[in-house]
Amino acid sequence: MDINRYPDANMEALRETIAQREGLHAEQVLLGNGSDEIIQMLLLGNEPGTCVTPAPTFVMYNLISHWVKRSMATVPLGKDFSLDPNTFLQVCAREKAVIAFLACPNNPTGNLWPRDTVEKIIREFRGLVVIDEAYAPFSESTYTDLIAPDVMVLRTFSKLGWAGLRLGYVLGDAKVIADLNKIRMPYNINSLTQASARFFLQHRDVFDQQARDICHERSRMMASLMGMADIEVFPSQANFILLRVKDADSVFEALKEKNILIKNMHAQGGLLSECLRVTIGTADENNSFLSALREVLA
Ligand SMILES: Cc1ncc(COP(=O)(O)O)c(C=O)c1O
C-alpha cells in the first residue's frame, strides 16, 4: 500500500463492488467508519426535526440524536417486543418527525418485526425511514428492494466477524446519497480498511458460511436454553439471544466469576428488566456458557 499517500476519497472501486452485490449502482452506496458514523451523518445532515425509534433498540440512535441536539421520541414495544405500526405512526405524526430508525432485526431484543409492519410505516411516515440491517446476515431478510428517496438501508461488516475494521455502508437513492456525501469527512475510510474490505468481498463465501454456522449454533443454544428451568428465552433472528432470568445481576456476576462475559441489560429497566444478552460464539464457547449457566442456576 502507498501508505504515504492519502486514501482514495471517493472509494469508487469498493463502492462499485458493494453495489454490484446488492444489485444497485455505485452512486447509491456511501461508506462510513462503522455504521455508527453513518447514523451520525444521517442525524446531522437530515433536515431539523424529531427522530423516532422503537424502545428498546440500539442505543446509538438516541445518544447521537442527543449529541447533535436533535429531539428524540420513542415508541415502547409490546411485552413480546412487537411493534405496533399505528402507535409508531401516531407518535411520528404528533412529533412531526423527520427521521425514524428501525433495526431489522432489532438489538437487543433479537426479533424481526413482520414485513407488513415495516412496510406500513414506510408507506405512511412522512419522513426518512432508515432500516438498519446490521443483523440481516442472520435473518435472511432485507429491505433493499424498498430503497427510495425516503427509505435507506444500513449495513455493517461488524457482525460478519470484522468489527475491528470499522466499516459500514448505507444504500439509498442516488440523490439522497449525494447530499449525505457532502457532510462525509473526505478520508473517513483509510487505505488499509479499503484494501481489507476488497479482500473481504473476494472471500465473501467464507463469511457467509460463518454466518450460517452462527445460525446453526443459535438453534442449538436456543433448544438447550429452552430446556432450562426459570429462564424465559426470546426468539432471535440475530447473532445473540436475549434471556430473562429471576435475578439478572447475580446470574451475570456468577457467570463473570466463571470467566464468561455476557451483556447485562437489566440496568436499562422497563422491558429489559432481568434480561441478559448472550452473543453466539464458537461451539466450544457456547458449550462453556451453557454448562456455566446450568451450574449458576442450580
Ligand atoms: C442495530 C445496530 N446497528 C449498528 C450497529 C453498529 O455497527 P458498527 O460496528 O458498524 O458501527 C450495531 C452494533 O451493535 C447495531 O446493533
The ligand as an ORCA input file, in Angstrom:
! r2SCAN-3c Opt
* xyz 0 1
  C     -28.575     -2.296     15.173
  C     -27.146     -1.893     15.100
  N     -26.768     -1.012     14.169
  C     -25.493     -0.606     14.055
  C     -24.518     -1.090     14.920
  C     -23.125     -0.511     14.830
  O     -22.380     -1.158     13.913
  P     -20.921     -0.648     13.518
  O     -19.969     -1.561     14.224
  O     -20.886     -0.811     12.036
  O     -20.764      0.778     13.936
  C     -24.864     -2.002     15.896
  C     -23.830     -2.504     16.819
  O     -24.058     -3.175     17.779
  C     -26.208     -2.412     15.993
  O     -26.602     -3.250     16.954
*
